[in-house]
Amino acid sequence: MILLELNNYMSSNTEKMISILGSSYLQPIADLIDKSLKSKLTKRNAVIALHDDNIYSVSIILLSVLMVESYCMRISYFNPNNKKTKRKTTPEYVKSIYPGFRLEKSLTEAFVARDSIAHNHLWTLDFKWRPMSLKKHLLTQKVEIRNIQKL
């Protein structure tokens, strides 16, 4: 009898929860940016990124894009007229909601980078070192990119 009353109470007092996690990524993104800015600066070249640059930038890109997607889902949920269709990419969806949005190409680039990272796309890069040149009183090596191919 008590169990039945409890079940009736619970079924009549239901609550709705919406699981949008986008804001949960803000602090980890800020922490990663802070750590990357505090990492030791060493000389780089045009072809190879440093280990610290890679680990922090990859994580920042992934979390940032996940955050944008999460907020887009929230907008879509609360605005039935702005439903995200399968035909639109997230950057196109943001542009359709905010016509003045001028960073659609940059946001698309972030999503392409995310896809490359998350799906572990492999790329080959053919390059040729050019002779050293004097530029702004520093000796730098020039790199000529010959071919970039997605495997």
Sequence and secondary structure as in RCSB ss.txt:
>XXXX:A:sequence
MILLELNNYMSSNTEKMISILGSSYLQPIADLIDKSLKSKLTKRNAVIALHDDNIYSVSIILLSVLMVESYCMRI
SYFNPNNKKTKRKTTPEYVKSIYPGFRLEKSLTEAFVARDSIAHNHLWTLDFKWRPMSLKKHLLTQKVEIRNIQK
L
>XXXX:A:secstr
 HHHHHHHHHHHS        GGGGHHHHHHHHHHHHHS      SS   HHHHHHHHHHHHHHHHHHHHHHHHH
HHH GGG   TTS HHHHHHHH TT   HHHHHHHHHHHHHHHTT  EEEEEEE   EEETTEEE  EEEEEEEE
 
